[in-house]
Amino acid sequence: METDVHAAIDEELRRTRQRYTAGRRELVGALLAAGRPLTIAEMLAGDAPQSQSSLYRNLAVLERCGVIHRLASPDDVARFELSEDLSHHHHHLACASCGRLDDVVLPVELERALAAAAEAAGRDHGFTVRAHRLELVGTCAECA
């Protein structure tokens, strides 16, 4: 699957006249390996050796191309993850103390009910719902 993700990203970057450089590939690899949204500080401290300025530039290009997206967390620190088009539909557990975001996949029955409720809410307001996100806020095990 990781090969497919890299191939899809390479194709998307080429479509927008960008290159899938080694630094961008390492950044995507770090996001894949983490399995949860990462802060810039976590990326800088990781195994992918990039300067802070290179990391910011690479994040900006990947975000602009729709490959990754920025998430707001309870601690107001930006976190980044791969676009759902490249991974899977999921929601987040958000720690109100440290801001950590973890991915969580809901049971199929609950996901269907949530999608139906979102569609009904949209319909009631003359709004077309294209996607939904759910954030469960609480305290992570490390902060508890």
N, C-alpha and C positions, 0 to 999 in steps of 0.2 A: 504494500500500500504506500509506503514512503516513497518509492520510486514513482508511483503514479502521481503523488502530490507534487514532487519536484518537476515532473514532466508538465503537469497542468500549470504550475507557476511559471515555468519557462515559456510556455505557449502564451500565457496571459501577458507576461512582460514583453515578449516579442511583438504582440499585437499592439501594445502601447509604445513601441519603439524604445524599450528599455532592455538592458542586458541582465541576465541572471548570473551575477558575479559570484565569486567564491564567498565574499562577505555576506551577501544576501542568502546564499545557500546555507551557510553556517548559522545564520540567524533563524531561518526557517527550521533547520535541524534542531536548534535549541528549543524552539516553540513546540515542535513535535515531541521531543524527548520529555519535556516538562509535563505535558498532558494537562496543563492548566495555564491561565493567563499569567504572564510575567511582567514585572516592572523593568524599567530601564536599568536600575541598580542591579537587579538579579541577572539581567543579561550581561552587564559589564563584568560581574563577578563570576560568570560562567566560563565554560571551556572555549567559547568562540572569541578569540583575541581580536577585538576591534577597538579602535579609539572611540571615545565618546562622540566626537563629531561624525565619524563614519557611521556609527550606530544610528544616530539621529537621521542622517541622510538616507540610510537604507530603510529605516522604518517609514520615513516620509514617502519614499518611492513605492514601497510595498503597500502602504495604506492607500495612497492615491490610486493605485492599480486595482484595489479591491481584494488583494491577496490576504491582508491582515486587517484587523480593525481594533480600534482603541476602545477600551472599556473604562467607565468611571467606577470607582469603588468607594466604599464608605469613608475611607481616609483621604479622599481626593487625590490619590496618586494614580496616574494613568497606568493601565496594564494592557498588554497586547496579546492577541491570540490569532490563530489562523481563521480565515473566513469559514463560515459553516459550509460554503460550497466546496471547500477542500477537506473538511473534516466530517462532522456529524452534527445533527441538531441536538442541542443541549441547553441547559440552564446553569445558573451559578449559585453556589453557596457563598455568601459574603460575610466575612468576619467584621463586626462593627468595631472591634478593638484594634486589630492590626491591618485591616483592609484586604487581607488575603482573599482571593477568589479561587474557588475550586469548581470544576465542571461537575455537573450531575445530570444524569439521564433519567427522566421520569418513566414510570411504567406506561406502557402503550395506552391503557385505558384512561389514565389520567391525562396523558398528552392529547388524546382525542377529545376529552371533555374540555380541556383548556382551549384547544383550537376552536371548538364549537362555541364556547363562551366568547372568545375574542371575535369570532365572525358575527355573532349575534350583537355584541356591543357595537361593532363597526356599523352593522346594518341599521341599528337604532339611531345612529348619528350620521347616516349618509356617508360613511367612511368605508373605504375598501381596505381591509386588513391583508397585508402581504406576508407578514411574519409576526411572530410574538417572541418575547423574552420574559423569563421569570427569574427574579433574584430573591433568594431566601436569605434573609439577614439574621445573624445570630452571633455566636462566639465559637471560634475554632478550638480544637483540642489543645493547641499550644497556649492559647490565651485563657482557657477555662480554669 
